[in-house]
């Protein structure tokens, strides 16, 4: 099992007030699943995404990622896990504005010490995989919104991560471009990638094979598509 979450709770401390974001939830996600996490504002979906992505820590419970218990790791250890296991795709692209597409894609490889020429070769291959092999030297300002998100997807793929974690991946795109981006996710899933999308849009969730709905910090529904 790729992800095992057992009796997970997350409580935020706001001054003297404790605010529970997740309440004793348990779920498993297998390798090569395509899962959407949905829920209204305040349901806990962003908190769950941050914990799955090792961007935040849980208050109680266990989180086992790819056979490693990450429940009690400190920030530096979580950073290593993030770089190795998780490829992030954000609504706002999170690209460096002064860097080229190639430089943005190879960024995770700089952090893990991959030699320069190997980085370039891997980044070019990743860009070709998302149909941007001819845009390697362009900066984000020279790309359309859809092309920027493709660069972000290429960057997410660069380390061959265990999980691609996408937060509202089409939120800043028009519907046609959004459909094209979701088709890339469909192709990645078919080629063996594990994909988790966090979204409030039913049309985006409909691409996945399983939808987990949160409400008030609890799993309200967990359905698979046959």
C-alpha positions in Angstrom: 0.0 0.0 0.0 1.5 3.4 -1.0 -0.3 5.5 1.5 -1.6 4.3 4.9 -3.3 6.8 7.1 -4.5 5.5 10.5 -6.6 7.5 13.0 -5.2 10.8 11.8 -6.2 14.0 13.6 -4.9 17.5 13.0 -5.6 20.3 15.5 -4.5 23.9 14.9 -3.8 26.1 17.9 -5.1 29.7 17.5 -4.1 31.4 20.7 -6.0 29.7 23.4 -8.4 28.1 21.0 -8.0 24.6 19.5 -9.4 24.2 16.0 -9.8 20.6 14.8 -9.2 20.3 11.0 -9.2 16.5 10.7 -10.9 14.2 13.1 -9.6 10.6 13.5 -9.7 9.7 9.8 -8.2 6.5 8.2 -7.7 5.7 4.5 -5.4 3.7 2.2 -4.3 4.7 -1.3 -2.7 2.0 -3.5 0.0 2.5 -6.1 -1.4 3.7 -9.5 -4.7 4.9 -8.0 -6.2 8.1 -9.4 -7.9 9.8 -6.5 -9.8 13.1 -6.0 -10.2 14.7 -2.6 -13.3 17.0 -2.5 -15.1 19.0 0.1 -16.4 22.5 0.8 -14.2 25.3 2.3 -13.2 24.3 5.8 -13.8 20.6 5.3 -10.2 19.7 5.8 -9.2 18.8 2.2 -6.3 21.3 2.1 -5.0 20.1 5.5 -5.2 16.5 4.3 -3.3 17.4 1.1 -0.6 19.2 3.1 -0.2 16.2 5.4 -0.1 13.7 2.5 2.4 16.0 0.8 4.6 16.2 3.9 4.1 20.0 4.0 2.4 19.8 7.4 2.5 17.4 10.4 -0.3 15.5 12.0 -1.3 15.9 15.6 -2.3 12.3 16.3 -2.3 9.0 14.4 0.1 7.5 11.8 1.0 8.3 8.2 3.0 5.6 6.4 4.2 6.7 2.9 5.8 4.0 0.7 6.5 1.8 3.7 8.1 4.6 5.7 6.5 6.0 8.8 6.7 9.8 8.3 4.4 10.6 11.3 7.1 12.1 13.5 9.7 13.3 11.1 11.2 16.8 11.5 11.2 19.5 8.8 14.5 18.6 7.2 13.6 14.9 7.0 10.2 15.8 5.5 11.9 18.0 2.9 14.0 14.9 1.8 10.8 12.8 1.6 9.0 15.5 -0.4 11.8 15.8 -3.0 12.0 12.0 -3.4 8.4 10.9 -3.2 6.1 13.7 -4.2 5.6 15.8 -7.3 3.5 18.9 -6.7 1.3 20.7 -9.2 -0.3 23.9 -7.9 -3.1 26.1 -9.1 -0.7 29.1 -9.4 2.0 27.1 -11.2 4.8 28.3 -8.7 7.3 28.8 -11.5 10.4 31.0 -11.1 9.7 34.0 -13.3 13.3 34.7 -14.4 14.1 31.0 -15.1 13.5 29.2 -18.4 11.1 26.3 -18.7 14.2 23.9 -18.6 15.6 25.6 -15.5 12.2 25.4 -13.7 11.9 21.7 -14.5 15.4 20.8 -13.4 15.1 22.6 -10.0 14.3 19.5 -7.9 17.3 17.8 -9.4 19.6 20.7 -8.2 18.3 20.1 -4.6 19.3 16.4 -4.8 22.7 16.9 -6.3 22.1 15.5 -9.8 25.0 16.4 -12.2 24.4 19.3 -14.5 24.3 17.5 -17.9 22.1 14.7 -16.5 19.8 17.4 -15.1 19.4 19.0 -18.5 18.8 15.7 -20.3 16.2 14.6 -17.7 14.5 18.0 -17.9 14.3 18.0 -21.7 12.8 14.5 -21.6 10.2 15.7 -19.1 9.3 18.7 -21.2 8.9 16.5 -24.3 6.6 14.2 -22.3 4.2 17.1 -21.8 4.5 18.4 -25.4 6.8 21.3 -24.6 10.1 20.1 -26.0 10.3 23.2 -28.2 9.7 25.6 -25.3 12.6 24.8 -23.1 14.3 28.2 -23.5 11.2 30.3 -22.8 10.4 32.0 -19.5 7.0 31.8 -17.9 6.0 35.2 -19.1 6.5 33.9 -22.7 4.1 31.0 -22.2 0.3 30.6 -22.0 -1.4 29.5 -18.8 -1.7 26.0 -20.1 1.9 25.9 -21.1 3.0 27.1 -17.7 1.0 24.3 -16.1 2.6 21.8 -18.4 6.0 23.0 -17.2 4.8 22.6 -13.6 3.7 19.0 -14.5 7.1 18.3 -16.1 8.8 19.5 -12.9 6.5 17.3 -10.8 7.5 14.3 -12.9 11.3 14.9 -12.9 12.2 12.8 -9.9 9.9 9.9 -10.9 7.9 10.5 -7.7 5.6 8.0 -5.9 2.7 10.5 -6.0 1.7 13.4 -8.2 -0.2 15.7 -5.9 -2.3 18.3 -7.8 -4.0 21.2 -6.0 -6.8 22.7 -8.1 -4.6 22.1 -11.2 -7.0 23.9 -13.6 -8.2 26.6 -11.3 -6.4 29.4 -13.3 -7.2 28.0 -16.8 -10.1 28.3 -19.2 -12.2 25.2 -19.7 -10.6 24.1 -23.0 -7.0 24.4 -21.6 -8.2 22.8 -18.4 -9.5 19.8 -20.4 -6.1 19.5 -22.1 -4.3 19.5 -18.7 -6.6 16.8 -17.3 -5.9 14.7 -20.4 -2.2 14.8 -19.5 -3.1 13.5 -16.0 -5.2 10.8 -17.6 -2.2 9.7 -19.7 0.1 9.8 -16.7 -2.3 7.6 -14.8 -2.5 5.1 -17.7 1.3 5.0 -17.8 1.5 4.0 -14.1 1.6 7.2 -12.0 -0.3 7.6 -8.8 -2.3 10.8 -8.9 -4.1 12.7 -6.2 -6.1 15.8 -7.1 -7.6 18.2 -4.6 -10.5 20.1 -6.1 -13.9 21.5 -5.6 -14.9 21.0 -9.2 -17.0 17.9 -10.1 -15.7 18.0 -13.7 -12.1 17.6 -12.5 -13.0 14.9 -10.0 -14.8 13.0 -12.7 -11.4 12.1 -14.3 -10.4 10.1 -11.3 -11.3 6.5 -10.4 -12.0 7.3 -6.8 -13.5 10.3 -5.0 -13.0 10.9 -1.3 -15.4 13.6 0.1 -14.6 15.4 3.3 -17.0 17.3 5.5 -16.2 18.9 8.8 -12.9 17.1 9.1 -14.4 13.7 8.5 -14.6 11.4 5.5 -18.2 11.7 4.4 -18.0 9.5 1.4 -15.4 7.3 -0.4 -16.5 6.0 -3.8 -14.7 4.1 -6.6 -15.7 4.1 -10.2 -16.0 0.6 -11.7 
